[in-house]
Amino acid sequence: MCEHPIHQSNGYLLSQICKLYRALANQHLEAVGMHQGQELILCELAQRNGQAQSELAERLCVQPPTLTNALHSLEKSGLVQRRTDDADQRVSRVYLTDTAVDVQPRIGEIWTAIEEQAFAPLSAEERTTLHRLLSSVYDHLTSARSSDSQT
């Protein structure tokens, strides 16, 4: 018998929270015809429009085929366009459409509503502490990931 069952670990709890958060996000994002994760693509492009598809996948920490599928769906919805790079025909760049630019404020409102609903039991101080702790774990894992890919 295991002294420390997996269901009592922080990783298990975090995994379960992520599943619930994703379901909550999908529920809210249906209002603008999107699924959870697609809004992150649009927000990343709002910061740096015209990124190479490979760079976008890396910045979002997703596998290229996963991003390709999401971009295909966003293209069908008229929210992004993929164009071949003028200088290097092997590179595909991703651009927001005017429709995506127009929907950005709504995405911000939805994200705020999701955050409020998910973190309602926490005080402002607890939310700040949680953010700091999660950022620390994230930074550690992304730094370890970068180190692993360089070896």
C-alpha positions in Angstrom: 0.0 0.0 0.0 1.3 3.4 -0.9 2.0 5.8 2.0 1.3 8.8 -0.1 -1.5 8.1 -2.6 -1.3 10.0 -5.9 -4.7 11.5 -5.2 -3.2 13.4 -2.3 -0.4 14.9 -4.3 -0.2 18.5 -5.4 0.3 17.3 -9.0 -2.9 15.3 -9.0 -4.9 18.2 -7.4 -3.4 20.6 -10.0 -4.3 18.3 -12.8 -7.9 18.0 -11.6 -8.2 21.8 -11.2 -6.9 22.2 -14.7 -9.6 19.9 -16.1 -12.3 21.8 -14.2 -10.9 25.2 -15.2 -10.8 24.1 -18.9 -14.4 23.1 -18.7 -15.4 26.4 -17.1 -13.4 28.3 -19.8 -15.1 26.3 -22.6 -18.5 27.2 -21.1 -17.7 30.9 -21.2 -15.8 31.0 -24.5 -18.7 29.4 -26.3 -20.2 32.8 -26.3 -17.6 33.9 -28.9 -17.5 30.6 -30.7 -14.1 29.5 -29.3 -12.7 26.7 -27.2 -10.3 27.0 -24.3 -6.7 27.5 -25.6 -7.8 29.4 -28.8 -8.1 32.6 -26.9 -4.5 32.2 -25.7 -3.4 32.0 -29.3 -5.2 35.2 -30.2 -3.8 37.0 -27.1 -0.3 35.9 -28.0 -0.8 37.2 -31.5 -2.2 40.4 -30.2 1.2 40.9 -28.4 3.3 39.8 -31.4 1.3 39.6 -34.6 2.8 37.7 -37.6 4.8 35.2 -35.6 6.2 32.2 -37.3 3.9 29.2 -36.5 6.9 27.3 -35.0 7.7 30.3 -32.7 4.0 30.6 -31.7 3.9 26.8 -30.7 7.0 27.3 -28.6 5.8 30.4 -26.9 2.5 28.7 -26.0 4.2 25.5 -24.9 2.2 23.3 -27.3 3.3 20.7 -29.9 3.3 22.0 -33.5 0.5 19.6 -34.6 -1.7 20.7 -31.8 -1.2 24.4 -32.8 -1.8 23.5 -36.5 -5.2 22.0 -35.6 -6.2 25.0 -33.5 -5.1 27.4 -36.2 -7.1 25.5 -38.8 -10.2 26.0 -36.6 -9.4 29.7 -36.0 -8.9 30.2 -39.8 -12.3 28.6 -40.5 -13.8 31.0 -38.0 -12.2 34.0 -39.7 -10.0 34.9 -36.8 -6.5 34.2 -38.1 -4.7 34.0 -41.4 -1.6 32.0 -42.2 0.8 33.4 -44.8 4.1 32.2 -46.2 7.0 34.3 -45.1 8.3 36.5 -48.0 11.9 35.8 -47.2 11.6 32.1 -46.4 8.9 30.0 -48.2 9.3 27.2 -45.6 8.0 29.5 -42.8 4.3 30.1 -42.2 3.4 33.2 -40.3 0.2 33.7 -38.4 -1.8 37.0 -38.4 -4.9 38.2 -36.6 -7.8 39.2 -38.8 -9.9 42.4 -38.1 -12.5 40.1 -36.6 -10.0 38.8 -34.1 -8.9 42.3 -33.2 -12.6 43.2 -32.6 -13.2 40.2 -30.3 -10.1 40.9 -28.1 -12.0 43.1 -25.6 -14.6 40.4 -25.2 -12.0 37.8 -24.6 -10.6 40.0 -21.8 -14.0 40.2 -20.2 -14.5 36.5 -20.5 -11.1 35.8 -19.0 -11.8 38.1 -16.1 -15.2 36.4 -15.4 -13.5 32.9 -15.5 -10.8 34.1 -13.0 -13.4 35.6 -10.7 -15.5 32.5 -10.7 -12.6 30.0 -10.3 -10.8 32.0 -7.6 -13.8 33.4 -5.7 -13.0 31.5 -2.5 -9.6 33.2 -2.2 -8.8 36.6 -0.8 -6.8 39.1 -2.8 -3.7 38.3 -0.8 -4.2 34.6 -1.3 -4.6 35.1 -5.0 -1.3 37.1 -5.1 0.4 34.3 -3.1 -1.0 31.6 -5.4 0.1 33.5 -8.5 3.6 33.9 -7.0 3.9 30.2 -6.1 2.5 29.0 -9.5 4.9 31.4 -11.3 7.8 29.9 -9.4 6.8 26.4 -10.4 6.2 27.5 -14.0 9.6 29.2 -14.2 11.3 26.2 -12.8 9.6 23.7 -15.2 10.2 25.9 -18.3 13.8 26.4 -17.3 14.2 22.6 -16.8 12.5 22.1 -20.2 14.9 24.5 -21.9 17.9 22.7 -20.3 16.6 19.3 -21.4 16.1 20.4 -25.0 19.7 21.7 -25.2 21.3 18.4 -24.1 
